[in-house]
Amino acid sequence: LLDKGEVSRERAGRSFAWTPADRAGLAARRMRGVLDAESDREAVLASFVTGLDPADERLLRDLLTQARARGED
């Protein structure tokens, strides 16, 4: 589970304290895994984007604009 990113651990004395990964991060890793497994990335992304409702599409555009402004593209 640690290798899959589904949990994290912190040293607690001589053992570890395990906690579930954050749900948003886990979902993002799964989405990247699906995208990476396909040869036609453009088709996968196009299918995803066309299935978004208008509010989510606006949110995605805003997030991409913010990432570009921070130089994360």
PDB file of N, CA, C, O and CB in Angstrom:
ATOM      1  N   LEU A   1       0.823  -1.194   0.000  1.00  0.00           N
ATOM      2  CA  LEU A   1       0.000   0.000   0.000  1.00  0.00           C
ATOM      3  C   LEU A   1       0.868   1.260   0.000  1.00  0.00           C
ATOM      4  O   LEU A   1       0.517   2.261  -0.624  1.00  0.00           O
ATOM      5  CB  LEU A   1      -0.937  -0.003   1.208  1.00  0.00           C
ATOM      6  N   LEU A   2       1.988   1.204   0.694  1.00  0.00           N
ATOM      7  CA  LEU A   2       2.905   2.347   0.718  1.00  0.00           C
ATOM      8  C   LEU A   2       3.449   2.607  -0.682  1.00  0.00           C
ATOM      9  O   LEU A   2       3.483   3.754  -1.128  1.00  0.00           O
ATOM     10  CB  LEU A   2       4.067   2.100   1.713  1.00  0.00           C
ATOM     11  N   ASP A   3       3.876   1.553  -1.381  1.00  0.00           N
ATOM     12  CA  ASP A   3       4.409   1.701  -2.735  1.00  0.00           C
ATOM     13  C   ASP A   3       3.360   2.220  -3.707  1.00  0.00           C
ATOM     14  O   ASP A   3       3.699   2.910  -4.669  1.00  0.00           O
ATOM     15  CB  ASP A   3       4.954   0.375  -3.232  1.00  0.00           C
ATOM     16  N   LYS A   4       2.107   1.903  -3.475  1.00  0.00           N
ATOM     17  CA  LYS A   4       1.015   2.369  -4.336  1.00  0.00           C
ATOM     18  C   LYS A   4       0.577   3.782  -3.975  1.00  0.00           C
ATOM     19  O   LYS A   4      -0.234   4.375  -4.685  1.00  0.00           O
ATOM     20  CB  LYS A   4      -0.176   1.420  -4.238  1.00  0.00           C
ATOM     21  N   GLY A   5       1.103   4.331  -2.881  1.00  0.00           N
ATOM     22  CA  GLY A   5       0.735   5.674  -2.462  1.00  0.00           C
ATOM     23  C   GLY A   5      -0.592   5.758  -1.752  1.00  0.00           C
ATOM     24  O   GLY A   5      -1.150   6.845  -1.600  1.00  0.00           O
ATOM     25  N   GLU A   6      -1.106   4.622  -1.312  1.00  0.00           N
ATOM     26  CA  GLU A   6      -2.409   4.623  -0.667  1.00  0.00           C
ATOM     27  C   GLU A   6      -2.339   4.896   0.829  1.00  0.00           C
ATOM     28  O   GLU A   6      -3.355   5.204   1.453  1.00  0.00           O
ATOM     29  CB  GLU A   6      -3.085   3.314  -0.902  1.00  0.00           C
ATOM     30  N   VAL A   7      -1.159   4.785   1.402  1.00  0.00           N
ATOM     31  CA  VAL A   7      -0.948   5.106   2.815  1.00  0.00           C
ATOM     32  C   VAL A   7       0.383   5.841   2.948  1.00  0.00           C
ATOM     33  O   VAL A   7       1.231   5.793   2.058  1.00  0.00           O
ATOM     34  CB  VAL A   7      -0.967   3.813   3.704  1.00  0.00           C
ATOM     35  N   SER A   8       0.539   6.508   4.057  1.00  0.00           N
ATOM     36  CA  SER A   8       1.836   7.090   4.399  1.00  0.00           C
ATOM     37  C   SER A   8       2.180   6.617   5.806  1.00  0.00           C
ATOM     38  O   SER A   8       1.317   6.149   6.548  1.00  0.00           O
ATOM     39  CB  SER A   8       1.815   8.670   4.307  1.00  0.00           C
ATOM     40  N   ARG A   9       3.448   6.748   6.159  1.00  0.00           N
ATOM     41  CA  ARG A   9       3.849   6.308   7.497  1.00  0.00           C
ATOM     42  C   ARG A   9       4.826   7.302   8.085  1.00  0.00           C
ATOM     43  O   ARG A   9       5.588   7.957   7.374  1.00  0.00           O
ATOM     44  CB  ARG A   9       4.475   4.896   7.456  1.00  0.00           C
ATOM     45  N   GLU A  10       4.785   7.396   9.396  1.00  0.00           N
ATOM     46  CA  GLU A  10       5.712   8.228  10.147  1.00  0.00           C
ATOM     47  C   GLU A  10       6.258   7.399  11.286  1.00  0.00           C
ATOM     48  O   GLU A  10       5.551   6.588  11.884  1.00  0.00           O
ATOM     49  CB  GLU A  10       5.027   9.524  10.671  1.00  0.00           C
ATOM     50  N   ARG A  11       7.508   7.612  11.570  1.00  0.00           N
ATOM     51  CA  ARG A  11       8.158   6.902  12.665  1.00  0.00           C
ATOM     52  C   ARG A  11       7.463   7.281  13.965  1.00  0.00           C
ATOM     53  O   ARG A  11       7.259   8.462  14.243  1.00  0.00           O
ATOM     54  CB  ARG A  11       9.682   7.229  12.729  1.00  0.00           C
ATOM     55  N   ALA A  12       7.102   6.287  14.755  1.00  0.00           N
ATOM     56  CA  ALA A  12       6.481   6.492  16.065  1.00  0.00           C
ATOM     57  C   ALA A  12       7.204   5.568  17.037  1.00  0.00           C
ATOM     58  O   ALA A  12       6.818   4.414  17.229  1.00  0.00           O
ATOM     59  CB  ALA A  12       4.916   6.204  16.034  1.00  0.00           C
ATOM     60  N   GLY A  13       8.239   6.088  17.633  1.00  0.00           N
ATOM     61  CA  GLY A  13       9.073   5.253  18.501  1.00  0.00           C
ATOM     62  C   GLY A  13       9.844   4.258  17.662  1.00  0.00           C
ATOM     63  O   GLY A  13      10.547   4.639  16.726  1.00  0.00           O
ATOM     64  N   ARG A  14       9.715   2.987  17.992  1.00  0.00           N
ATOM     65  CA  ARG A  14      10.427   1.957  17.247  1.00  0.00           C
ATOM     66  C   ARG A  14       9.576   1.351  16.138  1.00  0.00           C
ATOM     67  O   ARG A  14      10.005   0.408  15.474  1.00  0.00           O
ATOM     68  CB  ARG A  14      10.890   0.869  18.186  1.00  0.00           C
ATOM     69  N   SER A  15       8.383   1.879  15.934  1.00  0.00           N
ATOM     70  CA  SER A  15       7.510   1.354  14.888  1.00  0.00           C
ATOM     71  C   SER A  15       7.024   2.505  14.013  1.00  0.00           C
ATOM     72  O   SER A  15       7.635   3.574  14.009  1.00  0.00           O
ATOM     73  CB  SER A  15       6.308   0.582  15.501  1.00  0.00           C
ATOM     74  N   PHE A  16       5.961   2.311  13.291  1.00  0.00           N
ATOM     75  CA  PHE A  16       5.418   3.340  12.412  1.00  0.00           C
ATOM     76  C   PHE A  16       3.952   3.581  12.722  1.00  0.00           C
ATOM     77  O   PHE A  16       3.234   2.686  13.169  1.00  0.00           O
ATOM     78  CB  PHE A  16       5.594   2.946  10.941  1.00  0.00           C
ATOM     79  N   ALA A  17       3.524   4.818  12.473  1.00  0.00           N
ATOM     80  CA  ALA A  17       2.106   5.171  12.509  1.00  0.00           C
ATOM     81  C   ALA A  17       1.673   5.295  11.053  1.00  0.00           C
ATOM     82  O   ALA A  17       2.257   6.064  10.288  1.00  0.00           O
ATOM     83  CB  ALA A  17       1.837   6.515  13.330  1.00  0.00           C
ATOM     84  N   TRP A  18       0.662   4.548  10.680  1.00  0.00           N
ATOM     85  CA  TRP A  18       0.179   4.514   9.299  1.00  0.00           C
ATOM     86  C   TRP A  18      -1.070   5.361   9.172  1.00  0.00           C
ATOM     87  O   TRP A  18      -1.944   5.321  10.038  1.00  0.00           O
ATOM     88  CB  TRP A  18      -0.106   3.067   8.848  1.00  0.00           C
ATOM     89  N   THR A  19      -1.159   6.131   8.094  1.00  0.00           N
ATOM     90  CA  THR A  19      -2.350   6.926   7.838  1.00  0.00           C
ATOM     91  C   THR A  19      -2.736   6.788   6.360  1.00  0.00           C
ATOM     92  O   THR A  19      -1.867   6.648   5.499  1.00  0.00           O
ATOM     93  CB  THR A  19      -2.112   8.421   8.216  1.00  0.00           C
ATOM     94  N   PRO A  20      -4.028   6.826   6.074  1.00  0.00           N
ATOM     95  CA  PRO A  20      -4.449   6.751   4.675  1.00  0.00           C
ATOM     96  C   PRO A  20      -3.987   7.992   3.913  1.00  0.00           C
ATOM     97  O   PRO A  20      -3.911   9.084   4.476  1.00  0.00           O
ATOM     98  CB  PRO A  20      -5.982   6.602   4.577  1.00  0.00           C
ATOM     99  N   ALA A  21      -3.683   7.815   2.645  1.00  0.00           N
ATOM    100  CA  ALA A  21      -3.310   8.949   1.797  1.00  0.00           C
ATOM    101  C   ALA A  21      -4.523   9.853   1.618  1.00  0.00           C
ATOM    102  O   ALA A  21      -5.668   9.422   1.758  1.00  0.00           O
ATOM    103  CB  ALA A  21      -2.771   8.465   0.413  1.00  0.00           C
ATOM    104  N   ASP A  22      -4.248  11.112   1.307  1.00  0.00           N
ATOM    105  CA  ASP A  22      -5.384  12.006   1.074  1.00  0.00           C
ATOM    106  C   ASP A  22      -6.127  11.553  -0.182  1.00  0.00           C
ATOM    107  O   ASP A  22      -5.510  11.124  -1.157  1.00  0.00           O
ATOM    108  CB  ASP A  22      -4.912  13.489   0.934  1.00  0.00           C
ATOM    109  N   ARG A  23      -7.423  11.650  -0.151  1.00  0.00           N
ATOM    110  CA  ARG A  23      -8.268  11.121  -1.223  1.00  0.00           C
ATOM    111  C   ARG A  23      -8.017  11.829  -2.548  1.00  0.00           C
ATOM    112  O   ARG A  23      -8.016  11.191  -3.601  1.00  0.00           O
ATOM    113  CB  ARG A  23      -9.734  11.247  -0.844  1.00  0.00           C
ATOM    114  N   ALA A  24      -7.806  13.140  -2.506  1.00  0.00           N
ATOM    115  CA  ALA A  24      -7.565  13.878  -3.751  1.00  0.00           C
ATOM    116  C   ALA A  24      -6.259  13.436  -4.394  1.00  0.00           C
ATOM    117  O   ALA A  24      -6.197  13.236  -5.607  1.00  0.00           O
ATOM    118  CB  ALA A  24      -7.538  15.394  -3.487  1.00  0.00           C
ATOM    119  N   GLY A  25      -5.220  13.284  -3.589  1.00  0.00           N
ATOM    120  CA  GLY A  25      -3.939  12.834  -4.118  1.00  0.00           C
ATOM    121  C   GLY A  25      -4.018  11.421  -4.671  1.00  0.00           C
ATOM    122  O   GLY A  25      -3.425  11.117  -5.706  1.00  0.00           O
ATOM    123  N   LEU A  26      -4.745  10.570  -3.987  1.00  0.00           N
ATOM    124  CA  LEU A  26      -4.907   9.194  -4.441  1.00  0.00           C
ATOM    125  C   LEU A  26      -5.665   9.154  -5.774  1.00  0.00           C
ATOM    126  O   LEU A  26      -5.283   8.421  -6.686  1.00  0.00           O
ATOM    127  CB  LEU A  26      -5.647   8.360  -3.375  1.00  0.00           C
ATOM    128  N   ALA A  27      -6.719   9.930  -5.879  1.00  0.00           N
ATOM    129  CA  ALA A  27      -7.477   9.972  -7.137  1.00  0.00           C
ATOM    130  C   ALA A  27      -6.609  10.502  -8.274  1.00  0.00           C
ATOM    131  O   ALA A  27      -6.669   9.992  -9.393  1.00  0.00           O
ATOM    132  CB  ALA A  27      -8.739  10.848  -6.982  1.00  0.00           C
ATOM    133  N   ALA A  28      -5.808  11.516  -7.992  1.00  0.00           N
ATOM    134  CA  ALA A  28      -4.922  12.077  -9.024  1.00  0.00           C
ATOM    135  C   ALA A  28      -3.899  11.045  -9.482  1.00  0.00           C
ATOM    136  O   ALA A  28      -3.621  10.940 -10.677  1.00  0.00           O
ATOM    137  CB  ALA A  28      -4.202  13.333  -8.495  1.00  0.00           C
ATOM    138  N   ARG A  29      -3.337  10.284  -8.550  1.00  0.00           N
ATOM    139  CA  ARG A  29      -2.366   9.240  -8.937  1.00  0.00           C
ATOM    140  C   ARG A  29      -3.026   8.164  -9.780  1.00  0.00           C
ATOM    141  O   ARG A  29      -2.425   7.657 -10.727  1.00  0.00           O
ATOM    142  CB  ARG A  29      -1.727   8.602  -7.689  1.00  0.00           C
ATOM    143  N   ARG A  30      -4.251   7.814  -9.445  1.00  0.00           N
ATOM    144  CA  ARG A  30      -4.972   6.820 -10.249  1.00  0.00           C
ATOM    145  C   ARG A  30      -5.234   7.341 -11.651  1.00  0.00           C
ATOM    146  O   ARG A  30      -5.079   6.610 -12.630  1.00  0.00           O
ATOM    147  CB  ARG A  30      -6.295   6.440  -9.577  1.00  0.00           C
ATOM    148  N   MET A  31      -5.631   8.599 -11.748  1.00  0.00           N
ATOM    149  CA  MET A  31      -5.883   9.197 -13.058  1.00  0.00           C
ATOM    150  C   MET A  31      -4.600   9.216 -13.893  1.00  0.00           C
ATOM    151  O   MET A  31      -4.632   8.904 -15.084  1.00  0.00           O
ATOM    152  CB  MET A  31      -6.443  10.629 -12.901  1.00  0.00           C
ATOM    153  N   ARG A  32      -3.482   9.578 -13.280  1.00  0.00           N
ATOM    154  CA  ARG A  32      -2.201   9.562 -14.003  1.00  0.00           C
ATOM    155  C   ARG A  32      -1.840   8.149 -14.432  1.00  0.00           C
ATOM    156  O   ARG A  32      -1.300   7.950 -15.520  1.00  0.00           O
ATOM    157  CB  ARG A  32      -1.077  10.150 -13.130  1.00  0.00           C
ATOM    158  N   GLY A  33      -2.130   7.176 -13.593  1.00  0.00           N
ATOM    159  CA  GLY A  33      -1.849   5.787 -13.940  1.00  0.00           C
ATOM    160  C   GLY A  33      -2.631   5.336 -15.160  1.00  0.00           C
ATOM    161  O   GLY A  33      -2.092   4.661 -16.037  1.00  0.00           O
ATOM    162  N   VAL A  34      -3.894   5.709 -15.215  1.00  0.00           N
ATOM    163  CA  VAL A  34      -4.716   5.366 -16.377  1.00  0.00           C
ATOM    164  C   VAL A  34      -4.181   6.073 -17.614  1.00  0.00           C
ATOM    165  O   VAL A  34      -4.056   5.460 -18.674  1.00  0.00           O
ATOM    166  CB  VAL A  34      -6.198   5.745 -16.136  1.00  0.00           C
ATOM    167  N   LEU A  35      -3.870   7.339 -17.490  1.00  0.00           N
ATOM    168  CA  LEU A  35      -3.343   8.103 -18.613  1.00  0.00           C
ATOM    169  C   LEU A  35      -2.024   7.521 -19.105  1.00  0.00           C
ATOM    170  O   LEU A  35      -1.809   7.398 -20.311  1.00  0.00           O
ATOM    171  CB  LEU A  35      -3.156   9.565 -18.219  1.00  0.00           C
ATOM    172  N   ASP A  36      -1.151   7.166 -18.188  1.00  0.00           N
ATOM    173  CA  ASP A  36       0.155   6.616 -18.555  1.00  0.00           C
ATOM    174  C   ASP A  36       0.053   5.235 -19.199  1.00  0.00           C
ATOM    175  O   ASP A  36       0.945   4.830 -19.944  1.00  0.00           O
ATOM    176  CB  ASP A  36       1.041   6.537 -17.331  1.00  0.00           C
ATOM    177  N   ALA A  37      -1.025   4.517 -18.916  1.00  0.00           N
ATOM    178  CA  ALA A  37      -1.176   3.163 -19.448  1.00  0.00           C
ATOM    179  C   ALA A  37      -1.687   3.155 -20.890  1.00  0.00           C
ATOM    180  O   ALA A  37      -1.648   2.117 -21.551  1.00  0.00           O
ATOM    181  CB  ALA A  37      -2.121   2.369 -18.568  1.00  0.00           C
ATOM    182  N   GLU A  38      -2.153   4.274 -21.373  1.00  0.00           N
ATOM    183  CA  GLU A  38      -2.723   4.341 -22.722  1.00  0.00           C
ATOM    184  C   GLU A  38      -1.728   4.967 -23.689  1.00  0.00           C
ATOM    185  O   GLU A  38      -0.968   5.863 -23.322  1.00  0.00           O
ATOM    186  CB  GLU A  38      -4.038   5.144 -22.718  1.00  0.00           C
ATOM    187  N   SER A  39      -1.741   4.491 -24.915  1.00  0.00           N
ATOM    188  CA  SER A  39      -0.802   5.021 -25.911  1.00  0.00           C
ATOM    189  C   SER A  39      -1.293   6.326 -26.518  1.00  0.00           C
ATOM    190  O   SER A  39      -0.478   7.151 -26.932  1.00  0.00           O
ATOM    191  CB  SER A  39      -0.573   3.999 -27.013  1.00  0.00           C
ATOM    192  N   ASP A  40      -2.597   6.534 -26.582  1.00  0.00           N
ATOM    193  CA  ASP A  40      -3.155   7.748 -27.177  1.00  0.00           C
ATOM    194  C   ASP A  40      -3.617   8.700 -26.068  1.00  0.00           C
ATOM    195  O   ASP A  40      -4.803   8.769 -25.745  1.00  0.00           O
ATOM    196  CB  ASP A  40      -4.337   7.403 -28.133  1.00  0.00           C
ATOM    197  N   ARG A  41      -2.672   9.416 -25.504  1.00  0.00           N
ATOM    198  CA  ARG A  41      -2.957  10.325 -24.391  1.00  0.00           C
ATOM    199  C   ARG A  41      -3.979  11.388 -24.795  1.00  0.00           C
ATOM    200  O   ARG A  41      -4.855  11.747 -24.009  1.00  0.00           O
ATOM    201  CB  ARG A  41      -1.663  10.996 -23.906  1.00  0.00           C
ATOM    202  N   GLU A  42      -3.857  11.887 -26.029  1.00  0.00           N
ATOM    203  CA  GLU A  42      -4.772  12.930 -26.484  1.00  0.00           C
ATOM    204  C   GLU A  42      -6.215  12.434 -26.466  1.00  0.00           C
ATOM    205  O   GLU A  42      -7.116  13.159 -26.044  1.00  0.00           O
ATOM    206  CB  GLU A  42      -4.392  13.398 -27.895  1.00  0.00           C
ATOM    207  N   ALA A  43      -6.436  11.208 -26.920  1.00  0.00           N
ATOM    208  CA  ALA A  43      -7.792  10.655 -26.932  1.00  0.00           C
ATOM    209  C   ALA A  43      -8.330  10.488 -25.514  1.00  0.00           C
ATOM    210  O   ALA A  43      -9.503  10.764 -25.259  1.00  0.00           O
ATOM    211  CB  ALA A  43      -7.814   9.306 -27.664  1.00  0.00           C
ATOM    212  N   VAL A  44      -7.485  10.040 -24.596  1.00  0.00           N
ATOM    213  CA  VAL A  44      -7.918   9.868 -23.206  1.00  0.00           C
ATOM    214  C   VAL A  44      -8.286  11.215 -22.597  1.00  0.00           C
ATOM    215  O   VAL A  44      -9.341  11.355 -21.978  1.00  0.00           O
ATOM    216  CB  VAL A  44      -6.812   9.187 -22.368  1.00  0.00           C
ATOM    217  N   LEU A  45      -7.410  12.209 -22.776  1.00  0.00           N
ATOM    218  CA  LEU A  45      -7.689  13.536 -22.221  1.00  0.00           C
ATOM    219  C   LEU A  45      -8.914  14.172 -22.874  1.00  0.00           C
ATOM    220  O   LEU A  45      -9.724  14.797 -22.191  1.00  0.00           O
ATOM    221  CB  LEU A  45      -6.473  14.447 -22.396  1.00  0.00           C
ATOM    222  N   ALA A  46      -9.054  14.019 -24.184  1.00  0.00           N
ATOM    223  CA  ALA A  46     -10.212  14.581 -24.876  1.00  0.00           C
ATOM    224  C   ALA A  46     -11.501  13.948 -24.361  1.00  0.00           C
ATOM    225  O   ALA A  46     -12.489  14.649 -24.143  1.00  0.00           O
ATOM    226  CB  ALA A  46     -10.085  14.375 -26.396  1.00  0.00           C
ATOM    227  N   SER A  47     -11.499  12.655 -24.169  1.00  0.00           N
ATOM    228  CA  SER A  47     -12.673  11.974 -23.647  1.00  0.00           C
ATOM    229  C   SER A  47     -13.003  12.448 -22.242  1.00  0.00           C
ATOM    230  O   SER A  47     -14.170  12.645 -21.907  1.00  0.00           O
ATOM    231  CB  SER A  47     -12.459  10.471 -23.656  1.00  0.00           C
ATOM    232  N   PHE A  48     -11.981  12.630 -21.424  1.00  0.00           N
ATOM    233  CA  PHE A  48     -12.191  13.106 -20.063  1.00  0.00           C
ATOM    234  C   PHE A  48     -12.782  14.516 -20.065  1.00  0.00           C
ATOM    235  O   PHE A  48     -13.765  14.785 -19.375  1.00  0.00           O
ATOM    236  CB  PHE A  48     -10.871  13.084 -19.282  1.00  0.00           C
ATOM    237  N   VAL A  49     -12.179  15.406 -20.840  1.00  0.00           N
ATOM    238  CA  VAL A  49     -12.598  16.805 -20.844  1.00  0.00           C
ATOM    239  C   VAL A  49     -14.009  16.966 -21.396  1.00  0.00           C
ATOM    240  O   VAL A  49     -14.788  17.766 -20.877  1.00  0.00           O
ATOM    241  CB  VAL A  49     -11.623  17.643 -21.661  1.00  0.00           C
ATOM    242  N   THR A  50     -14.347  16.213 -22.445  1.00  0.00           N
ATOM    243  CA  THR A  50     -15.689  16.358 -23.006  1.00  0.00           C
ATOM    244  C   THR A  50     -16.768  15.827 -22.068  1.00  0.00           C
ATOM    245  O   THR A  50     -17.944  16.153 -22.231  1.00  0.00           O
ATOM    246  CB  THR A  50     -15.773  15.641 -24.339  1.00  0.00           C
ATOM    247  N   GLY A  51     -16.382  15.019 -21.099  1.00  0.00           N
ATOM    248  CA  GLY A  51     -17.342  14.498 -20.133  1.00  0.00           C
ATOM    249  C   GLY A  51     -17.534  15.375 -18.912  1.00  0.00           C
ATOM    250  O   GLY A  51     -18.367  15.070 -18.059  1.00  0.00           O
ATOM    251  N   LEU A  52     -16.773  16.466 -18.812  1.00  0.00           N
ATOM    252  CA  LEU A  52     -16.891  17.354 -17.653  1.00  0.00           C
ATOM    253  C   LEU A  52     -18.123  18.228 -17.760  1.00  0.00           C
ATOM    254  O   LEU A  52     -18.530  18.617 -18.855  1.00  0.00           O
ATOM    255  CB  LEU A  52     -15.647  18.226 -17.514  1.00  0.00           C
ATOM    256  N   ASP A  53     -18.716  18.534 -16.612  1.00  0.00           N
ATOM    257  CA  ASP A  53     -19.792  19.517 -16.651  1.00  0.00           C
ATOM    258  C   ASP A  53     -19.157  20.907 -16.729  1.00  0.00           C
ATOM    259  O   ASP A  53     -17.974  21.052 -16.424  1.00  0.00           O
ATOM    260  CB  ASP A  53     -20.734  19.387 -15.396  1.00  0.00           C
ATOM    261  N   PRO A  54     -19.907  21.922 -17.126  1.00  0.00           N
ATOM    262  CA  PRO A  54     -19.326  23.258 -17.342  1.00  0.00           C
ATOM    263  C   PRO A  54     -18.582  23.824 -16.134  1.00  0.00           C
ATOM    264  O   PRO A  54     -17.554  24.480 -16.303  1.00  0.00           O
ATOM    265  CB  PRO A  54     -20.409  24.213 -17.729  1.00  0.00           C
ATOM    266  N   ALA A  55     -19.072  23.588 -14.940  1.00  0.00           N
ATOM    267  CA  ALA A  55     -18.395  24.119 -13.746  1.00  0.00           C
ATOM    268  C   ALA A  55     -17.032  23.456 -13.558  1.00  0.00           C
ATOM    269  O   ALA A  55     -16.055  24.130 -13.233  1.00  0.00           O
ATOM    270  CB  ALA A  55     -19.267  23.905 -12.487  1.00  0.00           C
ATOM    271  N   ASP A  56     -16.962  22.140 -13.761  1.00  0.00           N
ATOM    272  CA  ASP A  56     -15.680  21.442 -13.631  1.00  0.00           C
ATOM    273  C   ASP A  56     -14.720  21.845 -14.754  1.00  0.00           C
ATOM    274  O   ASP A  56     -13.512  21.937 -14.535  1.00  0.00           O
ATOM    275  CB  ASP A  56     -15.896  19.916 -13.640  1.00  0.00           C
ATOM    276  N   GLU A  57     -15.255  22.085 -15.949  1.00  0.00           N
ATOM    277  CA  GLU A  57     -14.414  22.533 -17.053  1.00  0.00           C
ATOM    278  C   GLU A  57     -13.796  23.888 -16.734  1.00  0.00           C
ATOM    279  O   GLU A  57     -12.607  24.103 -16.974  1.00  0.00           O
ATOM    280  CB  GLU A  57     -15.225  22.607 -18.354  1.00  0.00           C
ATOM    281  N   ARG A  58     -14.602  24.807 -16.193  1.00  0.00           N
ATOM    282  CA  ARG A  58     -14.073  26.125 -15.798  1.00  0.00           C
ATOM    283  C   ARG A  58     -13.006  25.965 -14.722  1.00  0.00           C
ATOM    284  O   ARG A  58     -11.960  26.611 -14.777  1.00  0.00           O
ATOM    285  CB  ARG A  58     -15.214  27.046 -15.288  1.00  0.00           C
ATOM    286  N   LEU A  59     -13.271  25.103 -13.745  1.00  0.00           N
ATOM    287  CA  LEU A  59     -12.309  24.878 -12.673  1.00  0.00           C
ATOM    288  C   LEU A  59     -11.001  24.335 -13.240  1.00  0.00           C
ATOM    289  O   LEU A  59      -9.925  24.788 -12.847  1.00  0.00           O
ATOM    290  CB  LEU A  59     -12.884  23.909 -11.625  1.00  0.00           C
ATOM    291  N   LEU A  60     -11.079  23.376 -14.153  1.00  0.00           N
ATOM    292  CA  LEU A  60      -9.880  22.819 -14.766  1.00  0.00           C
ATOM    293  C   LEU A  60      -9.113  23.890 -15.536  1.00  0.00           C
ATOM    294  O   LEU A  60      -7.887  23.958 -15.447  1.00  0.00           O
ATOM    295  CB  LEU A  60     -10.245  21.660 -15.695  1.00  0.00           C
ATOM    296  N   ARG A  61      -9.821  24.724 -16.287  1.00  0.00           N
ATOM    297  CA  ARG A  61      -9.162  25.817 -17.021  1.00  0.00           C
ATOM    298  C   ARG A  61      -8.456  26.764 -16.053  1.00  0.00           C
ATOM    299  O   ARG A  61      -7.319  27.168 -16.295  1.00  0.00           O
ATOM    300  CB  ARG A  61     -10.191  26.599 -17.877  1.00  0.00           C
ATOM    301  N   ASP A  62      -9.132  27.119 -14.955  1.00  0.00           N
ATOM    302  CA  ASP A  62      -8.530  28.005 -13.956  1.00  0.00           C
ATOM    303  C   ASP A  62      -7.278  27.384 -13.342  1.00  0.00           C
ATOM    304  O   ASP A  62      -6.269  28.065 -13.160  1.00  0.00           O
ATOM    305  CB  ASP A  62      -9.544  28.330 -12.856  1.00  0.00           C
ATOM    306  N   LEU A  63      -7.344  26.097 -13.025  1.00  0.00           N
ATOM    307  CA  LEU A  63      -6.196  25.418 -12.436  1.00  0.00           C
ATOM    308  C   LEU A  63      -5.024  25.354 -13.410  1.00  0.00           C
ATOM    309  O   LEU A  63      -3.872  25.523 -13.011  1.00  0.00           O
ATOM    310  CB  LEU A  63      -6.585  24.013 -11.994  1.00  0.00           C
ATOM    311  N   LEU A  64      -5.315  25.113 -14.681  1.00  0.00           N
ATOM    312  CA  LEU A  64      -4.253  25.095 -15.695  1.00  0.00           C
ATOM    313  C   LEU A  64      -3.628  26.476 -15.859  1.00  0.00           C
ATOM    314  O   LEU A  64      -2.412  26.595 -16.008  1.00  0.00           O
ATOM    315  CB  LEU A  64      -4.806  24.606 -17.045  1.00  0.00           C
ATOM    316  N   THR A  65      -4.449  27.511 -15.831  1.00  0.00           N
ATOM    317  CA  THR A  65      -3.935  28.879 -15.920  1.00  0.00           C
ATOM    318  C   THR A  65      -3.038  29.198 -14.723  1.00  0.00           C
ATOM    319  O   THR A  65      -1.972  29.792 -14.883  1.00  0.00           O
ATOM    320  CB  THR A  65      -5.100  29.888 -15.997  1.00  0.00           C
ATOM    321  N   GLN A  66      -3.468  28.806 -13.536  1.00  0.00           N
ATOM    322  CA  GLN A  66      -2.664  29.045 -12.333  1.00  0.00           C
ATOM    323  C   GLN A  66      -1.340  28.290 -12.393  1.00  0.00           C
ATOM    324  O   GLN A  66      -0.295  28.834 -12.037  1.00  0.00           O
ATOM    325  CB  GLN A  66      -3.445  28.632 -11.078  1.00  0.00           C
ATOM    326  N   ALA A  67      -1.383  27.047 -12.841  1.00  0.00           N
ATOM    327  CA  ALA A  67      -0.159  26.241 -12.941  1.00  0.00           C
ATOM    328  C   ALA A  67       0.796  26.872 -13.948  1.00  0.00           C
ATOM    329  O   ALA A  67       2.001  26.933 -13.705  1.00  0.00           O
ATOM    330  CB  ALA A  67      -0.490  24.778 -13.352  1.00  0.00           C
ATOM    331  N   ARG A  68       0.270  27.340 -15.072  1.00  0.00           N
ATOM    332  CA  ARG A  68       1.097  27.981 -16.097  1.00  0.00           C
ATOM    333  C   ARG A  68       1.734  29.246 -15.535  1.00  0.00           C
ATOM    334  O   ARG A  68       2.901  29.520 -15.812  1.00  0.00           O
ATOM    335  CB  ARG A  68       0.256  28.314 -17.355  1.00  0.00           C
ATOM    336  N   ALA A  69       0.993  30.016 -14.755  1.00  0.00           N
ATOM    337  CA  ALA A  69       1.506  31.262 -14.167  1.00  0.00           C
ATOM    338  C   ALA A  69       2.638  30.973 -13.181  1.00  0.00           C
ATOM    339  O   ALA A  69       3.550  31.783 -13.017  1.00  0.00           O
ATOM    340  CB  ALA A  69       0.371  32.033 -13.459  1.00  0.00           C
ATOM    341  N   ARG A  70       2.570  29.805 -12.522  1.00  0.00           N
ATOM    342  CA  ARG A  70       3.627  29.424 -11.570  1.00  0.00           C
ATOM    343  C   ARG A  70       4.786  28.749 -12.287  1.00  0.00           C
ATOM    344  O   ARG A  70       5.798  28.432 -11.661  1.00  0.00           O
ATOM    345  CB  ARG A  70       3.067  28.487 -10.483  1.00  0.00           C
ATOM    346  N   GLY A  71       4.652  28.524 -13.599  1.00  0.00           N
ATOM    347  CA  GLY A  71       5.714  27.881 -14.364  1.00  0.00           C
ATOM    348  C   GLY A  71       5.725  26.373 -14.238  1.00  0.00           C
ATOM    349  O   GLY A  71       6.779  25.749 -14.367  1.00  0.00           O
ATOM    350  N   GLU A  72       4.565  25.772 -13.987  1.00  0.00           N
ATOM    351  CA  GLU A  72       4.471  24.321 -13.785  1.00  0.00           C
ATOM    352  C   GLU A  72       4.059  23.583 -15.043  1.00  0.00           C
ATOM    353  O   GLU A  72       3.594  22.447 -14.950  1.00  0.00           O
ATOM    354  CB  GLU A  72       3.488  24.013 -12.682  1.00  0.00           C
ATOM    355  N   ASP A  73       4.211  24.179 -16.217  1.00  0.00           N
ATOM    356  CA  ASP A  73       3.788  23.449 -17.417  1.00  0.00           C
ATOM    357  C   ASP A  73       4.894  22.738 -18.068  1.00  0.00           C
ATOM    358  O   ASP A  73       4.690  22.081 -19.089  1.00  0.00           O
ATOM    359  CB  ASP A  73       3.170  24.352 -18.392  1.00  0.00           C
TER     360      ASP A  73
END
